[in-house]
Amino acid sequence: MSRSSSTKATLGIFCITVAVTIVIIQYNIPFLSMEVKLVRTNHRDGRFYVDLDHTLDFGARQDVPTHTYWEAPIIWEGMFDPDLHDQTHFEANSSVALAVFAVGRYLEFYLHNFLTSAEKHFMLGLSVTYYVFTDRPEKVPKMKLGPRRSMKVLQVEKHPRWQDVSMMRMKTLAEFIESDIRHHCNYVFCFDVDQVFTGRFGSEALGDSVALLHAHFYTLPPHRFTYERRPTSQAFLETGDFYYHAALFGGSWETMKNLTEACLAGIMEDKKNNVEAVWHDESHLNKYYWLHKPTRVLSPEYCWDRRLHDISIWVNRLVWVKKHYHQTRV
């Protein structure tokens, strides 16, 4: 190639580069921006999923721990870019199943406010399917849902004791993840119904295995945790990392299927041996997370008890509501 031809080619490449740069800046094309180049994507079992942990600002909160010793992030306000998370999960077509159990009088006391608040704050902009498990499907309130949001109402047995309702949700979840949820949703979250959303509960909470720090225990040493301490139970823990709250737990459908099946196996083995863990399914959940470390831990701002006062809690995303145990646990 002559010197003249080489110069022309170099000039042409330069002009194209300048033109493309101008277009990117002028039209703010997201898939070419430096911001989205920070996003890592992976393929697991042939399925696309998003990894944004390296974009978290772990130094933004000096007042609280922001990661575990196994390097899982602990999510607090100020650590994440909500727009980056939401846009990336939207482009990845992330979809979320929200499972909630409203059995007996829990339905009439709590379900409407729970669902109404979820419509205002839970995973806005993403595809969400509510799975409402109840013994009285006809009593589930009719609701107008937002775009890309739907609801499935599924009948379940009402057990005589509330403890059995709580524990046997593991069985129900495992079955429906296999038969239904895994065909429609990438992620699954299970919530207690006696709480309401009060702030953003968004895509920054999504991960492969997601656990929640209990609001009453996250500042206490492990010997104060209310683990199941009897070796006769499958939930037995002599020590642990954190005390996790069963008011919500989640993750990919694969992990949630493994979790619910493992907890159910422990519960059924205890029943066979006439043992019941001190905090029922929560005890078995803590045992599972001890053996299988969560990849994402939510701070107590994701499920807060407003009777507590802590300056490290900058926002309330989900809060406990007044308990009517004398009326609901009958």
Salt bridges, closest charged atoms under 4 A:
ASP51 OD2 - ARG40 NH2 3.26
ASP53 OD1 - ARG296 NH1 2.52
ASP63 OD1 - ARG61 NE 2.97
GLU77 OE1 - ARG317 NH2 2.50
ASP86 OD2 - ARG200 NH1 2.81
GLU108 OE2 - ARG105 NH2 3.31
GLU108 OE1 - ARG136 NH2 3.34
GLU119 OE2 - ARG149 NE 2.52
ASP164 OD2 - ARG161 NE 3.03
ASP164 OD1 - LYS271 NZ 3.06
GLU175 OE2 - LYS171 NZ 2.69
GLU178 OE2 - ARG182 NE 3.39
GLU178 OE1 - LYS257 NZ 3.71
ASP180 OD2 - LYS152 NZ 3.01
ASP180 OD1 - HIS184 NE2 3.83
ASP192 OD1 - ARG169 NH1 2.96
ASP194 OD2 - LYS323 NZ 3.01
GLU204 OE1 - ARG200 NH2 2.63
ASP208 OD1 - ARG44 NH1 3.27
GLU228 OE2 - ARG230 NE 2.84
ASP241 OD2 - LYS293 NZ 2.59
GLU254 OE1 - ARG47 NH2 2.93
GLU261 OE2 - LYS257 NZ 2.79
GLU269 OE1 - LYS272 NZ 3.32
ASP270 OD2 - HIS284 NE2 3.38
GLU276 OE1 - ARG161 NH2 2.51
GLU276 OE2 - HIS280 NE2 3.57
ASP281 OD2 - ARG169 NE 2.84
GLU301 OE2 - ARG317 NH2 3.05
ASP305 OD2 - HIS216 NE2 2.77
ASP305 OD2 - ARG307 NH2 2.76
